[in-house]
């Protein structure tokens, strides 16, 4: 419509010019005619349907980074006391990198360690005393066992038996001397004296035998008591030996200082939680803490990289990673040397697109970088840490297919079509699209090779 209006406007202008010229003819003898300009009709671009290769690629940039990186974090919240390193510093395994304000904790640890040293020294002294005590109780036990009165009991028992026999014999002699049947001897003078002497002697002997029996019984009882006392003493000594042995074992095991050791270990753990130490030889890649700053526990504040092996790290959008898979080949081009290409492959995609970057049990942060490994070492490729590179991944490739440039295809309400030139006529043709590359689009249905399509 606009083109028609422009054409009519041009014609009217020409007519007005001609009319003006005609009016002046009455005053002039001859008039020079003005030619009518030919209207300019814009030419639309045309595209020929060709056959060839169609490739869909994804290009993105990244930077070289260590294969081995570790995020460091404090295991407790607090205020940063001292940061001992700066970004890009080289560190060695075990170096203290930063610590929270732990002056009071360090003092507690020093006191606990001093108490532990003193307890160990005292324990050694008590250990020597316990060994001596055990030896003494063992000797007392041996002495008690050696002083066994069992033989005295035997002797007393034999003496008691002899006293009983002697008493029995004295009783028989007494009974025989005092037998009433011998009283007739008293009537004879010379027998009377002998009988009286015999009776006195047997009476004395019986009395002596009775006393000897009492002494033997007392000695036997005394021997039995000595044996019983001996058994008690042996048992007491055995208990003393057992107690001395238990005390020695307790000191040897250090049970008395175990509580102090546990307290020292607890304080050391607390100090370790408030310190950052280098897990390996490497370089400080990032640092986001300063002295006096408040930090949360388990939130990364520093990244250490091991520089012996490098790869490429890139941050991609989710829409880009949806088309990628771990293991896909990658063409890597160094930004400073665009003509050189290095082969690589996608080593890791972040979760959920791949198996990397899951949330660990110790940290809340997630590594969302895409990692690309190189087929040659970074040194051989002339790469250094932080170099910018461009990467290309072939997502789809179709050989010997029909294709058109993307600008030749029109879209309306979800319908894809082209305007086909057929002689002097034009017509719309719906097409089915396959692989869509940056400069080529695969035509699966609707067109044939060699046909000409008019662009919009």
Protein Blocks (a to p, Z undefined) as FASTA:
>chain_A
ZZmmmmmmmmmmmmmmmmmmmmmmmmpmbdcddddddddddddddddddddddddddddd
dddddfbdcddddfbdcddfbdcbdehiacdehiafbdcdfklmmmmmmmmmmmmmmmmm
mmmmmmmmmmmmmmmmmmmmmmmmmmpcklmmmmmmmmmmmmmmmmmmmmmmmmmmmgmk
lmmmmmpmklmmmmmmmmmmmmmmmmmmmmmmmmmmmmmmmmmmmmmmmmmmmmmmmmmm
mmmmmmmmmmmnommmmmmmmmmmmmmmmmmmmpccdfbdcddfbdcbdehiacdehiaf
bdcddfkbccddddddfklmmmpcehiacddddfklmmbccddddfbdcdfkbmghiacf
kbmbdcfbdcdddfbdfklnopaehiacdddddfbdcehiadddfklpcceehiacdddd
ehjbccddddddfdddfkbccdfbhpaehiacddZZ
